[in-house]
Amino acid sequence: MKEKDIKTIPGLTMFFISTLLLILSLLLFFIGVSKDIPNPLFIIVGILGGIVWFFIIIGFFIVQPNEACALILLGDYKGTLKTSGWHWANPFLSKKKISLRSRNLNGEKLKVNDEMGNPIEIAAVVVWRVSNTFQALFEVENYSDYVKVQSESAIRHLAGLYPYDITDDSHELSLRGSTDEVSEALRKELQVRLGNAGVIVEEARLSHLAYAQEIAAAMLQRQQASAIIAARQMIVEGAVGMVEMALKKLSEKKVVELDDEKKAAMVTNLMVVLCSERSVQPTINSTNTHK
């Protein structure tokens, strides 16, 4: 069964009708008992009118903005009212109200393994709202708990699909480097899981991501080593280009003629100077000539 709309009587209209019924019932009752010889018919009609008025009063209810009310008669779902205001419906209808406002689920930190098997801590924030009241009320036991459990399950599954981080130049997605893509994948998976509960997932984003404490120090050293290697690689590539440019300029301008042995020595000296971590120390070569 799907969600269906239901029409009700405006509460103000039924208020006027119930007020008139109450006045008429009281009037008949007092007329029946005010005579020397009471009129049983007026008394009975007045009492019955009062009973009907009481049941009419029970049928009034209010629906707040962004709220819905499911109406059920003896276990039979009649429909859902989403129009805010003061309404009246059959007093024998049971009414279950449900909020249609957007809600935040701030997930707890979970310890899971990423695609590489590394233990990590991860958490997410999910923004969701109820769209189908029938599914939310009758397809699952408790839709709020259902959203919480399915969100935790989806986050655990998602963490196992991606590595925490990538150290090479590949274009693979990672939890740390591809936040937008991972968040969108999480939202889509949650929507599939929560669709049968009548829930729409508006947004899902990672709110916490870190290595687990037992490997955090080792992974920090690994990241530092990767950064050092990448920096060294850049330095070496730049030094090679500078040496090549220096040799080319010297050759074009014919500043000095260098044979292969001198070129090798010059390349060695330049690479040492350009790739060294310490500042260059100038040296003076002096040659003594004895006749």
Steps between C-alpha positions, in 0.01 A plus 500: 500500500621850418446829675172668408345835579188541707259792529360625828246760608641839605506529875335843503198369307448212740550735794199710395294187436591350837425830676154517343439136588599562861273805529208314345554196725511712816195694389295183440617347825404805710168531320428136574571532872361851555134413455276378778474174317847415360517412133706179473550543123667839535714370784615194302571706188696753708709225662568329166599835353747549784652156438537576128662835588750319722603266219531793259740672741723190502542524123688834504878495444775737387772439241811719530698629199730232353309234688280214379226301669419142400136403562417139584157348558499171690837398352414614148719777360274770356753760388741774605420866554786743429306828500577704809221654703198408715314194371217268592470134412308196615564478877546123467806556280832458677750768409877450473697818447840500334741786433601583142781737604863440409700331774870460575659171596843559651650154482736365761866429426541150360820295485511320166755378244558682174563332165866437593404342832619794710289569811348847484247710690214640295172683566240675285217752522179409318219745420171318436124544506189288472331509159263199501314483830345158431839336451651681798220393735411154374792360295755519784469467877661831593612719213736713713689195628492355150673809359765485773580130454503514120721810504757323716490196272542714187800685648670172590443368149618822336823512701597157367466614138766774508851536639558761768750680280706444184871570482559468124375706207213267414154641452331258740260638757588510868312584817727795583564637153159454336259633760231617258495178298498282811222706658286472188557124490394480864184701431400276209559181699299635794214596268485143370502358852242745641268513201271229640454708817366800309807709580681745270870557566572865425870501585765270646854612583795364692542690827803312636779306335826388660725201540435288806723581797697175480639585154476879500870553585619251238278650233626847587856385441390346172341826389812693598720256308274529195519877518881492525526263203268717291700812589828328416362384170401856412841634603684244289282567196563873536874452547528284189322768298726775636818302425380425151421867444841608637691267270291610203559870570875453545518310176294751303692806623834319477605623842715196558577181316424193710591146416299204629711464815460867595129489420461203733684682777294812449174302504608330823583829668178666388285206613669501839442873539138494380390186686683560827294576811770729641606841380779513247850563645719684248853368448800659328731286300855645487762362270871567568721503194870429556744578226 
